[in-house]
Amino acid sequence: ILPRFSTRFQVTDKLLLHANFGKTNQNLHQLSTSGIGLPADLWVSASANIRPQSAWQGSFGLTSSILKGLSLDIVAYQKEMRNLIAYQEGASFLIESIVLNANDWESKVTTGTGKSYGLEFSLKKEVGQLTGWLNYTWSKSTRQFETINNGKAYNFKFDRPHSFKIAGVYQIQPKWSISGTW
C-alpha cells in the first residue's frame, strides 16, 4: 500500500497553505563506487535478498501574494528512506568485475537508511515586461549504514546545503524575449 495525501487550504485571497504526505517504493537501486579513482553508478534491481527502497516524504508550505504578480512560496520538507544499498567498505564493482565473479554483487553490499530535509524560499514575479524568480534552498541529506563509517550517519555525496538560483525573462517585443538562468 502506497498512501498519498495532499491538501490545500485558501486562508485568504492572498494566502494559501498546502501539505503533502506519501509513501513511495522503488525497485531499482543506485549502487555507486569510486574504485580505482573512477566514479561509476550502477542501477541494480531489487531481488529476493535486496528489498526495494521505500520512503516516506512530507512537505508543508505557504504561498502568499505579496503584490499583484509577485508571490512568495516557503516550503519545508522531510524524507525518510529505508532499504538503501551501498558497497561495504573495501568492496567495489570495478575491482570485483575484473578479479572476482561480478554476479555476486549482493554479498558485497550493505543496507541502510537515509534522511533528507530542508527549507525552500521562492520569490516569483509573473507580470510585466521583466518576469522571473529567485530561489534559495537550505537542505541536508545523510545516509547511515551499520558497516560504513562505524555506523554513524554521514553526508550523502549529493548533499548540497545551500542552493541559490535566479531566472529572468525580458520581453523585448511580443515575439522576442531574452532569458537567463544562474
N, C-alpha and C positions, 0 to 999 in steps of 0.2 A: 504494500500500500504506500503510495507516494502522495500524502496530503499536501494541498496548496491552499493558501488563504490570502486574499488581497482585499483591501478596503480603502475607501476614500471618503473623507468627510469634509464637506464645504462649510467651514466655520462662519465665514463672512464672504461677501463677494470678492474680497481681496486675500483671503487666507484659506488654503486647502491643506488638510492633514492626510497623509497616506501611509499605509503599513502593508508589508508583505511578509509572508512566512511560508516555508515549504521544505519538503524533503526531496532529495534527488539521489539517484543511483547512476553509476557509470560502469559499464563492463570493460572498458579499456583503461589500462593504467599507463602512465608515462613513467618509464624507467630511465633515469639519467645516469650517465657515467662520465668521468673525466680521465679515464685511464690513458696512459702514455701522453698526457697533456692535450689530448684531443677530446673536446666535449662531444657527446653523442646522446641523443634522446631516442629511445625505442618505445614503440607502442606495443604492449602485450595484453592479451585477453585474460579476463578472469577465468579461473579454472576450478577444478574440484578442490585444489589446495589453496588457491588465491581467491578470496571473496571479492565481489565487486566493491568499488569505492562507494561510500554513501556520505551525504552531507545534509545538515540542517542549516538553513540560511534564513535570516530575518533582517528586515530593514524598517526604519521608521523615519519619516521626513515631513517637511512642510514646504509649501510653495506659497510665496507671497508676492502679490503685485505691488511693487513699490510706487511706481508712477505708470502712466499709460505707456505700454510697450516695454517696460522694464520690470523684470521679475528676479526674485532671489529664491533659490532652492537649496535647502540644507537637508542632508540625508545621513543617518547613522546606520551602519550595518555590521553584522557579525555572521561568520560562517564557521561551523564546527564540522570537521571531516574525519572519517573513520576508514579503516582498511586501506590506507595509503601504503605504497610499497617503495622500498629503496634498497639498493645493494647493501649488503652487510659490509662493514669496514674491511677493506682489503680485497673485496671481490670486484670484478669488472667484466663487462660483456666483451670488450675488445680483447683483453688478455684471455678470457675464458674461451672465446670462439677460436682462437689460434692454438691454444695449448690443450684445452680440455673439451669435453662434449658441450656444445652450446645449447643443446636441448635440455640441459639440466639447470636452467636458469632459476627455476622455482626454489631450489635448495640454496641459492646464493642471495636471496632477498629476505628482508625482514618487513613486518607490517607495523604501522604506527598510526598516529593521529596528526591532525593539523588544525590550525586556527587562523582565521583572517578577520580583521575588524578595522573599522575606520570611520572617518567623517569626510563628507564631500560638500563643498560650497560652490555654487554656480550662480553667476550673475549674467542674465541674458537681456540683450536689447534687440527687440524684434520689429521695430518700426523706424522709419526714416531712411535717409539715403545711406547712412552707415549703420550696419547691424553686426551682431556678433555676440561672443560670450567670453567670460573669464571663468576659469575653474581652478580650484585648489583642492587637493585631496591629501589628507594625512591618513596613512594606513600602516598596518603591521600584519605580517604573515609569518607564521612559525610552523615548524614540523617537530615531532617528537617520536623517536623510536627507541625501544628498550636497549638495543645493541649498538646504537650510534651516539656519540658524544656523552658517554656514560649515562645514558637515559635522560639527559637534560634537554629541554626544548632549545632549538636554535633557529636563527633567521633562515627562512627559505631562500633559495637562490634568486627567486623573483621578487623578494621583499623590496619594496620601493617606498620608504617612509614619507617622502614629500614629492608631490607631483603638481606642477603648475602649467596650465595650458591657456592659450589665448587664441581666439579666431576672430577674424573680421571680414566683412564683405562691404565694399563700397560700390554703390550702384551709380555708374557714370551716366548711362542712358538706359532706356528700357531694355535694350538688347545687349548692353555691355556692362560688365562689372569686373572689379578686381578683388581678389580674396587672398588671405594669408592665414596660415596657422603656425603657431610656435608652441 
